[in-house]
């Protein structure tokens, strides 16, 4: 019996030392969380049990004191340990709980138990007969109430610990195993004792030594008390981005609820499955599988993050997938695959593109409207001239026909009539060439920018088209376009002439509108050469561009025309010069004095 007592004493002493060590570690934590305080309360309860049991072994060897009186001390820890364990489980599950007055009801049974135990000599409700061996102990009628209540609280605490350990096993698998083993062992020992298997009363605190050992490893090695599992799980479940964690064999070991919703699978059908066996041939996932596998393989050898895009048509979602290796102590343990939801970004881009296409079409139709007006005006004069010439030719033909048999008409008269006919024909030819130029210019401007070809043209051709197409708008506004060619007019530019004409015409139109209806004003179109660049200046003498608009010009679609403008003209002009000519557009503007836009074209 003494040998058993000595072995129990050693086990209790080891347990006590471990408990004091853990208590010291937790007390030293500067910013304690609720789970730290709960664990401290468990340690204190176990310390009371262990110290009381050690006293029950040591003191009776020197003094004649009944062992039951040491149980009075032991049960202080025993009665409150289940409550501490329950709060520990709740806190582990919820990270933080709000203590309410109703929780005080939990202390009624423990306090009543202590009162009944301490007064047991008068009523024997707790023990009818007390003995060191449980098989020799006869329990009173109150003991089952205490036992049922104690184990109920412990089982609830264990339930929360095990449930939320498993729920978060992807993050805390090693901690969970230690936690479960540490909790189950003393429970099994005590349940066996309840069924009458002979064992010493010292076995309960000794069995909790295993709990202390497992918890010690979980805390010291895996930093168990510094995790907030359910809070973290709640956060990641509410993320719009999904994630999964794969081990080194590409087995799925963890994920969040967002990913479950993405793939429309249950937890059981996902966890523990090989990733590519589930999703390798999934038609709902539009992704480059070969590239995905390559990045996944690379993530196991480097800390670099790899990106690839995924489309899931069934739910109209787009994701940017980021693949990163999970590293621990220099070893890659697996891969974290983050699915960043970029659906809204993709949808916004589609809306912007649709709106931009609408604006471009509107701008093009407006330009075509101006062209049609210009065509009507520019063709009216040559058509009327050709009509007059035809009438003149008709008169000459009639005159010539009548003179054929007239003896008074001399050969010289015939030559004069022929000369007049040639004159009218030359006028018709001149007017038809002018009309041909107009049609050529209009035909070029009636196409979209995407239909342009890379061709060559001269500055002379460029100026002629601009002059023809802008003549009507300039005449209506009573504005004068002064063209100054300061370089060789036969200088050749590489690119699409129609696009460049549209850009210059847009700038001249803006200059006309900048005068706000003022008449008899001037716009300068200046062409010059500087080094290997052709500079085309469009200069007005209007009010200039406001400073707040200057800062945004070319960077976004901005207009000073209110509802009458889209801001697309200059924005697209800048894009056209950059993309089609590899050139640039600059400007200088001074409020009250005017603006000069300069198109810079490399040769």
Buried (B, 14 or more C-beta within 10 A) or exposed (E): EEEEBEEBBEBBEBBBEBBEBBBEBBEEEEEBBBBBBBBBBBBBBBBBBBBBBBBBBBBBEEEEEEBBBBBEBBBBBBBBBBBBBBBBBBBBBBBEBEEEEEBEEBEEBBEBBBEBBBEBEEEBBBBEEBBBEBEEBEBBEBBEBBBEBBBEBBBBBBEBBBEBBEBBBBBBBEBBBBBBBBBBBBBEBBEBBEEEEEBBBBBBBBBBBBBBBBBBBBBEEBEBBEBBBBEBBBEBBEBEBBBBBBBEEBBBBBBBBBBBEBBEBEEEEBBEBEBBEBBEEEEEBEBEBEEBBBBBEBBBEEEEEBEBBBBBEEEEBBBBBBBBBBEEEEEBBBBBBBBBBBBEEBEEEEEEEEEBEEBBEEBBEBBBEBBEEBBEBBBEEBEEBBEBBEEBBEEBEEEBEEBEEEEEBEEEBEEEBEEBBEBBEEBBEBBEEBBEBBBBBBEBBEBEBEEBEEEEBBBBBBBBBBBBBBBBBBEEBEBEBEEEBEBEEEBEBEBBBBBBBBBBBBBBBBBBBBBEEBEEBEBBBBBBBEEEBBBBBBBBBBBBBEEEBBEEBBEEBBBBEEEEBBBBBBBBBBBBBEEBBEBBBEBBBEEEEBBBBBBBBBE
